[in-house]
């Protein structure tokens, strides 16, 4: 009898223990050999998306060993110049997938596997899905070296845990990773928003930045405001971790009205298919003009993000004349460190009337149907549901530069921008492309398609675009050897490619007529080939590379070198 009681208590203890955690604890180990320090947390606000994992510091250098967090199989390998750069995906028996991004190089067995695929496809950039038993790894096995691939980023390891079936990323900190954090979030700014036709704040109809005063550790208070009808609030908040100066994101945000919960969200997980709707969660206009994320505690009708765990009246607060209200915004990091800002409100009517908007120079875009707008040589075509709601926008074209409103309204899908080129000669049409202009000077190539009458592009943001011409071929040069040189003792063969116009589209290198895998460094424009990858049966060899830019201009470089068998 005593043994049975002990057995039952043991089962209850195990069951109770597991019930405390939704996700397995300590199943996944540290993917590095050094203690985990974070430069980025899960669910942070990023441009057009939530951050899908942890950014783990690598001591500001490349080449640290990256380890498999648990036993599993390599299910996906991708190499790209942008985004995640070199990235590995490992499926685990417990139904989760770990992701390791921005890698410098893979382990020898994975490197051998992917190199074979690259030569089969004759492409440096590649994505493959290995078969079930192709690449099995054990927990703690070295799978790669850390790096900084995938655009112009500092060295670090981006680490994710996903649900294998749904591919939804989940906050890795929920799996038992213990990160030291004793610092309260910092509330930097607080705003109040009129959200109905009749609402106003401090007798005005625009959003108001509230003066913020720190009144204690993790305690803030704003000035008393007057308001009427439906309003919303939002705040700019960051979180610091111990031993790190990086400005990270919070885990949860709650709003209470007179002590009653009205709104609550937390970053437990999200869906990649909805991550772009971060542009509805934040004050998009404010972000585009100030590069600051104001998280709103009220939700638009077409915002279906799954981060919202409690929502009453869409987070909108109805203020009645003559009544007093106390709003509390409670920001927490994953460790539970809390900061609270209190906003006192007095309900007060105003006799001010809203000024009539002048829509004379604006075009109405009904989100329920396609809309075509033309000005000068430019035409834009908005498919239905390009915008989240119907909008009025400005369009002006002059001297092959078009302003499609301003990039202060979020879009949920791309639209078509076209320039009329019917009156141009074939010579004038050659090398044309469309570029997006940011900050009045930076120009980024937009994929452009040209026919006899127009050049057009599918673009994902409003803003300024320019029709440019590029007839200058890319520059190609030898980097670490001279034409006709003996390079028997060399490990690497290096070239440099550069295009200051539309940018490099592709390159095709060969030695003695056979394609070789040359890795491209975006920062320097250097292409590198590991000479140990090719067997040389003669002394003299012919190198050829063909480089094409996005405007179709082509350069070909030929050179010879000598190498002992």
NORTAZI-V671928 format. One record per backbone hydrogen bond with DSSP energy under -0.5 kcal/mol. NH is the residue of the N-H (numbers start at 1). CO is the residue of the C=O. E is the energy in kcal/mol with one decimal. If there is no record, write none. Layout:
# NORTAZI-V671928
nh;co;e
NH;CO;E
NH;CO;E
This chain:
# NORTAZI-V671928
nh;co;e
5;1;-2.1
6;2;-2.2
7;3;-2.5
8;4;-2.6
9;5;-2.7
10;6;-2.2
11;7;-2.3
12;8;-2.6
13;9;-2.5
14;10;-2.4
15;11;-2.9
16;12;-3.0
17;13;-2.7
18;14;-2.5
19;15;-1.8
20;16;-0.8
20;17;-0.9
21;18;-1.5
26;175;-2.1
29;69;-2.6
33;65;-0.5
37;35;-0.5
39;55;-3.0
40;55;-1.2
43;51;-3.2
44;41;-1.3
46;49;-1.6
49;46;-1.2
51;44;-2.1
54;159;-3.0
55;40;-2.3
56;54;-0.8
56;157;-3.4
57;37;-3.3
58;155;-0.6
61;58;-1.5
63;146;-3.0
66;144;-3.1
67;31;-3.0
68;141;-2.4
72;137;-2.3
73;91;-2.2
74;135;-2.9
75;73;-0.6
75;89;-2.3
76;89;-1.2
77;128;-2.4
78;87;-2.1
79;126;-3.2
80;85;-0.9
85;82;-1.8
86;103;-0.5
87;78;-2.6
87;85;-0.6
88;100;-2.1
89;76;-2.1
90;98;-2.7
91;73;-2.5
92;96;-2.7
95;92;-1.8
97;162;-2.8
98;90;-2.3
99;160;-1.9
100;88;-2.3
101;158;-2.5
102;84;-2.7
103;86;-2.5
104;145;-2.6
105;145;-1.1
107;143;-2.5
111;107;-3.4
112;108;-2.5
113;109;-1.5
114;110;-2.6
115;111;-2.3
116;112;-1.6
117;113;-1.3
118;114;-2.3
119;115;-2.2
120;116;-1.8
121;117;-2.1
122;118;-1.3
123;118;-1.7
126;79;-1.6
128;77;-2.7
134;131;-1.6
135;131;-0.6
137;72;-2.9
140;68;-2.9
141;138;-2.2
143;66;-2.9
144;66;-1.3
145;105;-3.0
146;64;-2.7
147;102;-0.6
147;156;-0.6
149;102;-0.8
150;81;-0.5
151;81;-1.4
153;148;-0.6
153;151;-1.2
156;147;-1.8
157;56;-2.4
158;101;-1.3
158;156;-0.5
159;54;-2.9
159;157;-0.6
160;99;-1.9
161;170;-0.6
162;97;-3.4
163;168;-2.4
164;95;-2.2
164;162;-0.6
167;163;-2.7
169;270;-0.6
170;161;-3.2
171;268;-3.0
174;171;-2.0
175;172;-2.0
176;173;-1.0
177;172;-0.7
179;177;-0.8
186;238;-2.9
187;185;-0.6
188;186;-0.7
188;236;-2.9
189;236;-1.3
190;210;-0.5
191;234;-2.8
192;208;-2.3
193;232;-3.4
195;230;-2.1
196;230;-0.6
199;196;-0.7
200;228;-1.2
201;204;-2.6
202;226;-3.4
204;201;-1.6
208;192;-2.7
210;190;-2.7
210;208;-0.5
213;221;-2.5
215;213;-0.5
215;219;-2.2
216;219;-1.1
218;216;-0.5
219;216;-2.0
220;340;-2.8
221;213;-2.4
222;342;-2.4
223;211;-0.9
225;344;-2.2
227;346;-1.9
228;200;-1.5
229;319;-2.3
231;317;-2.5
232;193;-2.5
234;191;-2.0
235;295;-1.8
236;189;-2.4
237;235;-0.6
238;186;-2.3
239;248;-2.2
242;180;-0.9
244;241;-1.3
248;239;-2.9
248;246;-0.9
251;332;-2.6
252;332;-2.1
253;265;-2.3
254;330;-2.2
255;263;-2.7
256;328;-2.5
257;260;-2.9
258;256;-0.5
258;326;-2.8
260;257;-2.1
262;255;-3.0
263;255;-1.6
264;310;-2.3
265;253;-2.2
266;307;-1.9
267;251;-2.3
268;266;-1.2
270;169;-1.4
274;271;-1.3
275;271;-0.8
277;274;-2.3
278;275;-1.7
279;276;-1.9
280;277;-1.7
281;277;-1.3
282;278;-2.1
283;294;-1.7
284;279;-0.5
284;282;-1.3
287;283;-2.3
288;284;-2.6
289;285;-1.6
290;286;-2.5
291;287;-2.7
294;292;-0.8
295;235;-2.6
295;293;-0.7
296;281;-2.2
296;294;-0.6
297;233;-3.0
299;314;-2.6
303;300;-1.7
304;302;-0.9
308;305;-0.6
309;264;-1.9
309;307;-0.7
310;264;-1.9
312;262;-2.5
315;312;-1.9
316;313;-2.3
317;231;-3.0
318;316;-0.5
319;229;-2.2
319;317;-0.6
320;318;-0.5
322;347;-2.7
323;320;-1.6
325;345;-2.9
327;343;-2.5
328;256;-2.4
329;341;-2.5
330;254;-3.0
330;328;-0.5
331;329;-0.6
331;339;-2.9
332;252;-2.4
333;337;-1.8
336;333;-1.9
339;331;-2.5
340;218;-3.0
341;329;-2.2
342;220;-1.9
343;327;-3.0
344;342;-0.5
345;325;-2.7
346;225;-2.6
347;323;-3.3
348;227;-2.4
359;357;-0.8
362;359;-1.6
363;393;-3.7
365;363;-0.5
365;391;-3.4
366;364;-0.7
367;365;-0.6
369;366;-1.7
371;382;-2.6
373;380;-2.6
375;378;-2.7
378;375;-2.3
379;418;-2.5
380;373;-3.0
381;416;-2.4
382;371;-3.3
382;380;-0.5
383;381;-0.7
385;367;-1.9
386;383;-1.5
388;410;-0.6
391;365;-1.7
393;363;-2.7
396;403;-1.6
398;401;-2.7
401;398;-1.3
402;465;-2.8
403;396;-3.1
404;402;-0.7
404;463;-2.9
405;394;-1.9
405;403;-1.4
408;406;-2.9
409;406;-0.6
412;386;-3.0
413;386;-1.0
415;459;-2.2
416;381;-2.2
417;457;-2.7
418;379;-2.9
419;455;-2.7
420;377;-2.7
421;453;-2.5
422;453;-0.7
424;421;-1.6
429;425;-2.0
430;426;-1.3
432;429;-1.7
433;468;-2.3
434;446;-0.6
435;466;-2.4
436;444;-2.8
437;464;-2.7
438;436;-0.5
438;442;-2.6
441;438;-1.9
442;438;-2.2
444;436;-2.3
444;442;-0.5
446;434;-2.7
449;456;-2.7
451;454;-2.7
455;419;-1.9
456;449;-2.7
457;417;-2.3
459;415;-2.5
459;457;-0.7
463;404;-2.0
464;437;-0.6
465;402;-2.7
466;435;-2.6
467;400;-2.9
468;433;-3.0
468;466;-0.7
470;431;-2.3
473;471;-0.6
475;498;-3.3
477;496;-2.2
479;494;-2.4
480;494;-1.1
484;560;-3.6
485;482;-1.9
485;560;-0.6
487;562;-3.2
490;487;-1.6
493;529;-2.4
495;527;-2.2
496;477;-2.6
497;525;-2.8
498;475;-2.1
505;548;-2.6
506;548;-2.0
508;546;-2.3
510;544;-3.0
511;514;-2.5
512;542;-3.0
514;511;-1.8
516;509;-1.9
518;516;-0.9
519;517;-0.5
519;528;-2.5
521;526;-2.3
522;520;-0.7
525;521;-2.7
527;495;-2.8
528;519;-2.0
529;493;-2.5
531;491;-2.2
531;529;-0.8
532;491;-0.5
533;530;-2.0
534;531;-1.3
536;534;-0.5
537;535;-0.6
541;561;-2.5
543;541;-0.6
543;559;-3.6
544;510;-2.5
545;557;-2.2
546;508;-1.8
547;555;-2.9
548;506;-2.5
549;553;-2.3
550;503;-2.4
552;549;-1.8
555;547;-2.7
557;545;-2.4
559;543;-2.4
561;541;-2.0
562;485;-2.5
563;539;-2.5
